[in-house]
Each structure stands twice: as structure tokens, then as C-alpha cells.
Amino acid sequence: MKESYITTAIPYVNGNPHLGHAMDYLLADTLRRYMMYCGKKVRLQAGTDEHGSKIFKKAAEQGIPVQEFADQNAQKFQDFIHSLGVEYTDFIRTTDPKHERRCQKIWEKLADHIYKDKYEGWYCEGCEAYVTDKEHDDNGGECPDHKKPYIKLSEENYYLRISDFKDRIREAIETDEFKITPSFRKKEFLNLLKDMPDVSISRPKEQVEWGIPVPGDDSQVMYVWIDALSNYITILGYPDEDISDDWPAHTQIVGKDILRFHAGIWPAMLLGLGLPLSHNLLAHGFITVNGEKMSKSVGNVIAPEEILAKHGLAAFRYFFLRHASTTDDADFTWDKYEASYNELANDLGNLVQRLATLCKKNTIAGQKAEQRANADFDARMEKYEFNFAFDILWDGISELNKRIDAEKPWALAKTDPKKAKDVLIKLVVDLLAINDRLAIFLPDTAAQIEEIFTSEAIQPPATPLFPKN
């Protein structure tokens, strides 16, 4: 069976994991679990981007060797991913010798589309990206994401000739051969593509010494794009191995701030290598706090670990997969989070406790879980509307709560025990059918519910399903 390949953007290891990274991983994990639910074999990539001046400077500030610094922070990201209940099949580090060697081969394969030229203009060290004079002026000379002035640079670099591929990229995006979700991001990028310049793919070694050497030119190191973007295929073995069982990717998941690199530079690289484009590119929004973008200077940065510690993993996944839009910006406040937790505990936690207690009192045996068709749910998932698909499941949970109140099995048990048992069995079977898909979003919770209601004798959980921390 051909694998369905899902990728996540690899973060720099110069800082700690944040909520934007969490969204990348949660969305990828949700898609992976849904595709596996549909019977597909899925490969999920994650990794870390470990070269560049930012990482070199950060290691120097801390007084430790740069590789040691990269090792420590790469482990932080792996631990973070596991803390979210996310399961990947492959983890890549760009300092891996195999990746470095494969990147040099990729550079050589792209040689016909690479040239050397002098660059004079503006650069954002935070983004590790050059900006046009227009972008500089439109943003008042300051990067809107990093709140730092652009730097004026003058240096000789190698460039990838994006202009060789613009027409083909535009055609692929317009026809949805290479589909960008959401559609408004597609329109935004097509407007950007018109004036997209050729992109610098190297830096002088005297400026950035921590990087992969450019083949045939020891004075230059590869710049972030050839190095980092190539990870999606070097992890599969390219160009040393045939990757046709995995590539093209089914879906590549990125934050909206790096969409243009994944919709412009990355397709140009793939076309230059003679490889097919990914099928789908999903761009998610930012997580704001109290309506403002998170910023150290503003002092509103909330670490994911702080939220996880509040009410546990299920509450975290529930909020960010149901109450945060898959594609738009979403706002986090502690009040919203508390309301979300209460909803989870009251609607689902109490349902499980009540139903299991009634089943025990009426000696109901465990039931068999069954997979049911749900066209509305599937349609939402196929369109990457994960939060709306989650809503459909929650509607089902709310309906079960209403049925318990309306059918009153505790009262029926006094007058018609057989009918009470039939009512309870039907409630259990219907809950298990919902739970079958709930595992896509809340895998640990779904496993607990399945164990409770499929065991030989149904017993209520000894402790609350969602304990309050």
C-alpha cells in the first residue's frame, strides 16, 4: 500500500516550543489519525532546523558549543511533541550528516537554476529572509513579526532562479493540482507570486559559519531554504533512494507566516529536481492572547506547558482542536480555556460517569464498538475543517445527554427493567460509535471510554475522566 505522507514545518532550535508549533503538530496528528481511521497507511514527519546565525549566536550567548546547544533543544522539541500525544513516524535534524550530504547533492541537481550575484538590500535576521524595498517601506522599516528593524546588507550570494518556475507554479495553484487551503491564502499568495524575486540560497561563510558548505565553494554556506525545505524529501532518502512510495506528500502543514516559502520556493525546488509537487498545503493561523499577538515585549507569552499543566492533555487538545479554527487566527484567554474545560468535563465527563453508573446498577454488559458512516463529518475532515468536524461529534454527545434526561432509564428500571436495559444498551452503542471518531481528536480519552463500555462488566471510572488541576 502506498503511504500517505504528512509533513510539519521544522522549527528553529534557538528557542522553546510555542503554541504555533503545537498547532502544527496537533493538526498533523489529527489528520494522520483520520487517514488511518479511513484505512490508509500514513507517514508523519517532524524535525528541527539547526543551522544559521541565530542558533550560532544563541549558543555563543550561553557559552556552549553550537552542536551541544542544538542537541539540547532538538530534544526539547521531541519531548514537547510527545507531551501533546502526537505520534510521528520520522524525526529529522538538519545537522544529521545524511541530511547534509543529501542537501549538497540536491544543490548540484539544481545547478542549472542557480547563479551567483551581489545583493544589496534589506534583511530580517528573525525571519532569515530578504525583503523588497516595498516591503521595507510598507512595514515602516521594521519586521511586523519580530518587531526589529530590517538590516541593510551588501554581500555576494548564490540565487535560485524562481523566475524559471513561476508560470508552472501559478498554473498548479490555480488548478488546485497543488492546492492551498484556505482559499483566501491561495489568492494572497498568487498576488505575491507576481513580484516574487529570485531567492538567495547561500550566505558568505564569514557572515554565517554554522551551515552546510556549498558544493565547490568553501567561502559560502547553504542558506536556510535549500537546507531546511529539503528535509521533507531527504528524510525519505532523496536523492539516494527512490521516494515514489511516499512522495508527493498528501499534505504539508505550515503556519501562515511561512506560506510564501512553501508555496513559492519549495515548489520551485521540486520542479527544478523533476519531482512532483505536493497535493495539498494547509496554512493555519496564529494563536493570539487576549486579542493580541504573543510578544515577549508585551509580556503576554504563554508557554504550552503552562496550559497543559492546568487541566491535562485532553483539555489542551479539546480547546485547540475544537475552539481554535483550523485555518484562521484563534484567540486564547484563561477564561475561554476554563469555559472549554468545563464544557468537556460536564458534557462528556459527566455523560460517561452517569451512563456507566446506570449500566452497573442495571448489570449491563459491555458492548461492541462499531464504525458508522458519517458523511458530514468526513466532508469536513476532507476540507481540513477539523474544528467543525469536532463540532459534529459534540452535537452527538449533547444529544446523548438529552436522551438520558428524556428517557429517564433510572425511573424505567423501577417499572420496566427490560426496557430500561434496552435504553441503556442503545445509549452505550451510540456513545461508542461517536467515540470511534472521537479517538481522532482525543485518543487517550477515547481509549478510556472504550475500555469502560466494552469491558465484560461496565464499571464507572474510579476517578473523574477530566480531573481539575
PLY file of the C-alpha trace (Angstrom):
ply
format ascii 1.0
element vertex 469
property float x
property float y
property float z
element edge 468
property int vertex1
property int vertex2
end_header
0.00 0.00 0.00
1.36 3.44 -0.97
1.89 5.62 2.09
0.14 8.94 2.63
2.82 11.38 3.70
2.13 14.33 6.03
4.75 16.92 6.96
5.13 19.60 9.61
7.32 22.71 9.40
10.62 22.20 11.19
11.22 24.90 13.85
14.47 26.66 14.66
16.11 25.37 17.82
17.10 28.83 19.06
14.07 28.99 21.36
11.48 26.94 23.21
8.41 25.34 21.62
5.40 27.69 21.47
1.68 27.45 20.69
2.25 27.90 16.96
4.36 24.75 16.96
1.66 23.00 18.99
-0.92 23.81 16.29
1.34 22.36 13.59
1.70 19.10 15.48
-1.93 18.80 16.63
-3.33 19.38 13.15
-0.87 16.91 11.61
-1.66 14.31 14.26
-5.40 14.79 13.76
-5.09 14.36 10.00
-2.88 11.29 10.47
-5.36 9.66 12.84
-8.27 10.42 10.49
-6.47 8.95 7.49
-5.57 5.85 9.48
-9.21 5.62 10.58
-10.05 5.57 6.87
-7.72 2.61 6.40
-4.72 4.42 4.93
-1.09 3.87 5.75
0.38 7.17 6.93
3.86 8.54 7.39
4.25 11.68 9.54
7.42 13.77 9.60
8.64 16.19 12.27
12.06 17.66 12.90
14.27 20.58 13.80
16.06 23.27 11.78
19.51 23.63 13.36
21.73 25.78 11.14
22.07 29.55 10.78
23.34 32.65 12.53
20.55 32.84 15.12
21.40 29.42 16.51
25.14 30.08 16.41
24.70 33.37 18.31
22.36 31.85 20.88
24.83 29.06 21.64
27.63 31.61 21.98
25.50 33.67 24.40
25.06 30.59 26.58
28.73 29.68 26.34
28.24 26.16 24.99
29.31 24.52 21.70
26.72 25.08 18.99
26.18 21.36 18.31
25.61 20.74 22.00
23.10 23.61 22.04
21.32 22.13 19.01
21.26 18.68 20.63
19.67 20.01 23.81
16.97 21.98 22.01
16.19 19.27 19.49
15.44 17.01 22.45
13.16 19.71 23.89
11.07 19.61 20.74
10.88 15.83 20.70
9.75 15.83 24.33
7.23 18.57 23.55
5.72 16.64 20.66
5.29 13.58 22.86
3.67 15.69 25.59
0.92 16.59 23.10
0.05 12.95 22.45
1.35 13.32 18.89
2.85 10.29 17.19
5.25 10.80 14.29
6.97 8.12 12.23
10.07 10.12 11.29
12.10 12.84 13.02
14.79 14.72 11.12
17.54 17.02 12.32
19.24 19.22 9.74
22.62 18.61 11.40
22.31 14.91 10.61
25.24 14.01 8.30
22.89 12.15 5.92
20.73 15.26 5.53
23.77 17.49 4.99
25.19 15.18 2.32
21.82 14.87 0.55
21.36 18.64 0.57
24.67 19.07 -1.23
23.51 16.59 -3.88
20.23 18.50 -4.22
22.20 21.71 -4.74
24.17 20.04 -7.52
20.95 18.80 -9.16
19.60 22.36 -9.12
22.82 23.82 -10.61
21.17 24.86 -13.91
18.83 27.14 -11.94
21.45 28.63 -9.61
23.59 31.72 -10.25
25.85 33.99 -8.20
25.10 37.67 -7.78
25.64 40.59 -5.44
22.79 41.52 -3.12
22.24 44.96 -1.70
19.08 45.47 0.27
17.07 44.68 3.37
17.18 41.56 5.50
15.31 40.31 8.59
17.51 38.16 10.78
14.49 36.85 12.71
12.78 35.57 9.54
16.13 34.76 7.91
14.64 36.34 4.81
15.35 39.22 2.45
12.63 41.79 1.86
11.99 44.13 -1.04
12.19 47.90 -0.74
8.40 47.97 -0.96
8.02 45.53 1.96
10.54 47.56 3.94
8.65 50.81 3.32
5.19 49.27 3.83
6.29 47.94 7.24
7.96 51.19 8.29
11.41 49.64 8.20
10.56 47.07 10.86
9.64 43.38 10.65
5.99 43.11 11.77
6.57 39.63 13.23
9.81 40.23 15.13
9.40 43.97 15.90
13.02 44.64 14.93
14.43 46.96 12.23
15.49 45.40 8.95
19.25 45.20 8.41
20.91 46.68 5.32
23.09 44.03 3.68
25.57 44.03 0.84
27.02 40.62 0.00
27.58 38.15 -2.81
25.37 35.08 -2.68
24.02 32.27 -4.80
20.42 32.58 -6.03
17.75 30.15 -7.09
16.07 31.41 -10.26
12.42 31.37 -9.16
11.55 33.03 -12.45
12.25 29.72 -14.22
9.20 28.19 -12.50
6.67 30.96 -11.84
4.31 30.09 -14.68
4.25 26.41 -13.76
3.72 27.17 -10.05
0.89 29.57 -10.86
-0.81 27.01 -13.07
-0.52 24.27 -10.43
-2.02 26.51 -7.74
-4.81 27.92 -9.91
-5.94 24.45 -11.00
-5.60 23.01 -7.46
-3.06 20.47 -8.69
-1.09 22.00 -5.81
-3.95 23.02 -3.55
-3.58 25.73 -0.93
-6.04 25.76 1.98
-7.71 28.05 2.97
-8.69 29.54 -0.38
-8.10 33.14 0.74
-4.46 32.27 1.39
-4.29 30.92 -2.16
-5.44 34.28 -3.50
-2.98 36.15 -1.28
-0.08 34.05 -2.49
-0.96 34.31 -6.18
-0.76 38.08 -5.79
2.65 37.74 -4.11
3.90 35.36 -6.79
3.64 38.04 -9.49
6.50 40.05 -7.99
8.34 37.24 -6.21
12.09 37.72 -6.79
14.77 35.10 -7.21
15.78 33.91 -3.75
19.16 33.90 -2.07
20.16 30.36 -1.11
23.59 30.98 0.41
25.44 33.34 2.77
29.14 34.13 2.98
30.86 31.87 5.48
32.34 34.95 7.14
28.77 36.02 7.98
27.26 32.61 8.79
29.76 29.89 9.62
27.22 27.42 11.03
25.80 25.78 7.92
26.25 23.22 5.17
29.12 24.11 2.81
28.09 24.98 -0.75
29.45 22.32 -3.13
32.53 23.67 -4.93
32.66 26.95 -2.97
34.07 26.80 0.56
33.51 30.54 1.02
29.72 30.06 1.15
27.30 28.02 3.25
23.79 26.99 2.25
21.12 29.39 3.33
18.07 28.21 5.22
15.79 27.39 2.28
17.77 24.71 0.44
18.86 23.27 3.78
15.56 23.39 5.69
12.99 22.83 2.94
14.86 19.84 1.58
14.21 17.99 4.84
10.80 16.86 3.55
12.49 14.63 0.99
15.94 13.98 2.48
14.18 12.24 5.38
12.70 9.87 2.79
16.17 9.15 1.41
16.25 11.50 -1.58
18.29 11.62 -3.75
20.00 8.40 -2.67
16.79 6.35 -2.74
13.58 6.07 -4.73
10.92 8.01 -2.80
7.93 7.37 -5.07
6.17 5.28 -2.39
5.96 8.40 -0.20
6.27 11.43 -2.46
4.38 13.57 -3.41
3.17 14.46 0.07
-0.55 14.24 0.73
-0.48 17.33 2.97
2.16 19.76 4.17
1.15 21.77 7.24
2.65 25.21 7.91
1.90 28.43 9.76
0.56 31.26 7.62
3.79 33.25 8.15
5.85 30.76 6.14
3.26 30.04 3.47
5.05 32.00 0.76
8.24 29.97 1.21
6.35 26.69 0.97
4.14 27.86 -1.90
6.91 29.57 -3.87
10.47 28.49 -3.09
9.69 24.86 -2.26
7.68 24.17 -5.46
10.47 25.81 -7.48
12.97 23.45 -5.89
10.77 20.43 -6.60
10.24 21.43 -10.22
13.98 22.02 -10.63
14.60 18.49 -9.30
11.97 17.00 -11.62
9.82 15.90 -8.69
6.02 16.23 -8.43
4.52 18.95 -6.27
2.74 18.14 -3.01
-1.00 17.60 -3.32
-2.03 19.94 -0.50
-0.59 22.80 1.51
-2.53 23.65 4.69
-1.77 27.02 6.31
-3.05 27.57 9.83
-3.38 30.90 11.61
-1.76 32.34 14.72
-2.80 31.91 18.34
-3.32 35.31 19.92
-3.68 36.04 23.64
-6.47 38.37 24.76
-6.74 39.56 21.16
-3.04 40.42 20.78
-0.21 38.58 19.09
2.07 36.96 21.65
5.19 39.02 22.26
7.93 38.99 24.88
8.00 42.78 24.82
4.24 42.94 25.51
4.66 40.26 28.19
1.73 38.11 27.07
3.60 34.97 26.05
2.01 31.81 27.44
4.03 28.61 27.24
2.16 25.49 26.10
3.46 23.66 29.17
1.65 26.16 31.40
-1.66 25.38 29.67
-1.03 21.63 29.68
-0.41 21.75 33.42
-3.76 23.42 34.07
-6.20 20.61 33.26
-4.18 18.00 31.41
-3.69 16.87 27.82
-7.32 16.15 26.91
-8.39 19.69 27.87
-5.50 21.12 25.83
-6.31 19.10 22.73
-10.04 19.80 23.13
-9.58 23.57 23.22
-7.09 23.87 20.37
-8.80 21.35 18.09
-12.40 22.39 18.69
-12.37 26.01 19.81
-9.45 27.17 17.67
-10.08 27.43 13.94
-8.03 25.12 11.77
-7.24 27.89 9.27
-7.93 31.29 10.88
-6.31 33.06 13.81
-7.68 31.96 17.18
-7.66 33.78 20.50
-6.67 32.23 23.81
-7.71 33.58 27.20
-7.74 31.78 30.50
-11.48 32.45 30.82
-12.13 30.82 27.45
-9.93 27.90 28.41
-11.74 27.41 31.71
-15.11 27.50 29.93
-13.83 24.96 27.41
-12.63 22.65 30.18
-15.99 22.89 31.98
-17.76 22.04 28.74
-15.55 18.98 28.27
-15.99 17.82 31.86
-19.74 18.48 32.01
-20.78 17.26 28.56
-18.52 14.25 28.15
-17.09 13.56 31.60
-20.49 13.57 33.30
-22.07 11.61 30.45
-19.55 8.80 30.88
-19.92 8.80 34.67
-23.74 8.83 34.61
-24.10 6.22 31.89
-21.52 3.86 33.38
-23.13 4.15 36.83
-26.58 3.36 35.40
-25.16 0.41 33.47
-23.55 -1.00 36.61
-26.80 -0.67 38.59
-28.70 -2.47 35.82
-25.94 -5.08 35.20
-25.39 -4.08 31.57
-22.58 -5.97 29.89
-20.01 -4.23 27.72
-20.99 -3.63 24.11
-19.10 -3.94 20.87
-17.84 -0.74 19.22
-18.94 -0.30 15.62
-17.84 2.01 12.82
-20.68 4.02 11.31
-20.79 6.19 8.21
-20.93 9.94 8.81
-20.80 11.82 5.52
-20.97 15.28 7.11
-18.03 14.53 9.39
-15.96 13.10 6.54
-16.72 16.08 4.30
-15.48 18.48 6.98
-12.31 16.46 7.57
-11.55 16.22 3.85
-11.74 20.04 3.65
-9.43 20.42 6.69
-12.28 21.89 8.73
-11.25 19.89 11.77
-12.91 22.16 14.33
-16.25 21.88 12.52
-15.89 18.10 12.31
-15.28 18.08 16.07
-18.49 20.12 16.47
-20.42 17.34 14.72
-19.16 14.81 17.26
-20.03 17.14 20.12
-23.56 17.56 18.77
-23.84 13.78 19.09
-22.59 13.88 22.68
-25.08 16.65 23.54
-27.87 14.57 22.01
-26.96 11.59 24.19
-27.17 13.78 27.29
-30.63 14.96 26.22
-31.75 11.37 25.61
-30.72 10.25 29.09
-32.71 13.11 30.61
-35.72 12.46 28.37
-35.83 8.65 28.62
-35.01 8.50 32.36
-33.62 4.95 32.48
-33.36 5.17 36.31
-37.13 5.59 36.53
-37.79 2.98 33.85
-35.78 0.44 35.83
-38.49 0.52 38.54
-41.42 -0.14 36.17
-39.94 -1.88 33.13
-36.43 -3.26 33.77
-36.15 -4.81 30.28
-36.96 -1.53 28.56
-34.52 0.29 30.84
-31.79 -2.15 29.79
-32.65 -1.68 26.10
-32.44 2.09 26.50
-29.07 1.87 28.26
-27.63 -0.57 25.70
-28.69 1.75 22.86
-27.07 4.71 24.63
-23.84 2.77 25.11
-23.74 1.59 21.48
-24.37 5.14 20.23
-21.68 6.57 22.52
-19.17 4.01 21.30
-19.99 4.94 17.70
-19.19 8.59 18.46
-16.15 7.53 20.45
-14.83 5.72 17.38
-14.22 9.10 15.74
-13.50 10.95 18.98
-10.23 8.99 19.05
-9.07 11.14 16.13
-9.05 14.19 18.42
-8.78 12.83 21.96
-7.05 9.45 21.64
-6.34 8.83 25.33
-9.86 9.80 26.39
-11.40 7.63 23.68
-9.28 4.68 24.80
-10.59 5.11 28.37
-14.20 5.30 27.18
-13.79 2.21 25.02
-12.31 0.27 27.91
-15.18 1.27 30.22
-18.02 0.38 27.85
-16.61 -2.68 26.08
-15.42 -4.50 29.23
-17.28 -7.62 30.27
-18.97 -5.71 33.09
-19.36 -1.95 32.76
-17.91 -0.08 35.73
-17.85 3.72 36.23
-14.35 5.23 36.31
-12.87 5.37 39.82
-11.64 8.94 39.21
-13.08 11.73 37.04
-12.28 11.45 33.34
-11.06 15.06 33.36
-9.64 15.90 36.80
-9.38 19.61 37.57
-5.82 20.81 38.20
0 1
1 2
2 3
3 4
4 5
5 6
6 7
7 8
8 9
9 10
10 11
11 12
12 13
13 14
14 15
15 16
16 17
17 18
18 19
19 20
20 21
21 22
22 23
23 24
24 25
25 26
26 27
27 28
28 29
29 30
30 31
31 32
32 33
33 34
34 35
35 36
36 37
37 38
38 39
39 40
40 41
41 42
42 43
43 44
44 45
45 46
46 47
47 48
48 49
49 50
50 51
51 52
52 53
53 54
54 55
55 56
56 57
57 58
58 59
59 60
60 61
61 62
62 63
63 64
64 65
65 66
66 67
67 68
68 69
69 70
70 71
71 72
72 73
73 74
74 75
75 76
76 77
77 78
78 79
79 80
80 81
81 82
82 83
83 84
84 85
85 86
86 87
87 88
88 89
89 90
90 91
91 92
92 93
93 94
94 95
95 96
96 97
97 98
98 99
99 100
100 101
101 102
102 103
103 104
104 105
105 106
106 107
107 108
108 109
109 110
110 111
111 112
112 113
113 114
114 115
115 116
116 117
117 118
118 119
119 120
120 121
121 122
122 123
123 124
124 125
125 126
126 127
127 128
128 129
129 130
130 131
131 132
132 133
133 134
134 135
135 136
136 137
137 138
138 139
139 140
140 141
141 142
142 143
143 144
144 145
145 146
146 147
147 148
148 149
149 150
150 151
151 152
152 153
153 154
154 155
155 156
156 157
157 158
158 159
159 160
160 161
161 162
162 163
163 164
164 165
165 166
166 167
167 168
168 169
169 170
170 171
171 172
172 173
173 174
174 175
175 176
176 177
177 178
178 179
179 180
180 181
181 182
182 183
183 184
184 185
185 186
186 187
187 188
188 189
189 190
190 191
191 192
192 193
193 194
194 195
195 196
196 197
197 198
198 199
199 200
200 201
201 202
202 203
203 204
204 205
205 206
206 207
207 208
208 209
209 210
210 211
211 212
212 213
213 214
214 215
215 216
216 217
217 218
218 219
219 220
220 221
221 222
222 223
223 224
224 225
225 226
226 227
227 228
228 229
229 230
230 231
231 232
232 233
233 234
234 235
235 236
236 237
237 238
238 239
239 240
240 241
241 242
242 243
243 244
244 245
245 246
246 247
247 248
248 249
249 250
250 251
251 252
252 253
253 254
254 255
255 256
256 257
257 258
258 259
259 260
260 261
261 262
262 263
263 264
264 265
265 266
266 267
267 268
268 269
269 270
270 271
271 272
272 273
273 274
274 275
275 276
276 277
277 278
278 279
279 280
280 281
281 282
282 283
283 284
284 285
285 286
286 287
287 288
288 289
289 290
290 291
291 292
292 293
293 294
294 295
295 296
296 297
297 298
298 299
299 300
300 301
301 302
302 303
303 304
304 305
305 306
306 307
307 308
308 309
309 310
310 311
311 312
312 313
313 314
314 315
315 316
316 317
317 318
318 319
319 320
320 321
321 322
322 323
323 324
324 325
325 326
326 327
327 328
328 329
329 330
330 331
331 332
332 333
333 334
334 335
335 336
336 337
337 338
338 339
339 340
340 341
341 342
342 343
343 344
344 345
345 346
346 347
347 348
348 349
349 350
350 351
351 352
352 353
353 354
354 355
355 356
356 357
357 358
358 359
359 360
360 361
361 362
362 363
363 364
364 365
365 366
366 367
367 368
368 369
369 370
370 371
371 372
372 373
373 374
374 375
375 376
376 377
377 378
378 379
379 380
380 381
381 382
382 383
383 384
384 385
385 386
386 387
387 388
388 389
389 390
390 391
391 392
392 393
393 394
394 395
395 396
396 397
397 398
398 399
399 400
400 401
401 402
402 403
403 404
404 405
405 406
406 407
407 408
408 409
409 410
410 411
411 412
412 413
413 414
414 415
415 416
416 417
417 418
418 419
419 420
420 421
421 422
422 423
423 424
424 425
425 426
426 427
427 428
428 429
429 430
430 431
431 432
432 433
433 434
434 435
435 436
436 437
437 438
438 439
439 440
440 441
441 442
442 443
443 444
444 445
445 446
446 447
447 448
448 449
449 450
450 451
451 452
452 453
453 454
454 455
455 456
456 457
457 458
458 459
459 460
460 461
461 462
462 463
463 464
464 465
465 466
466 467
467 468
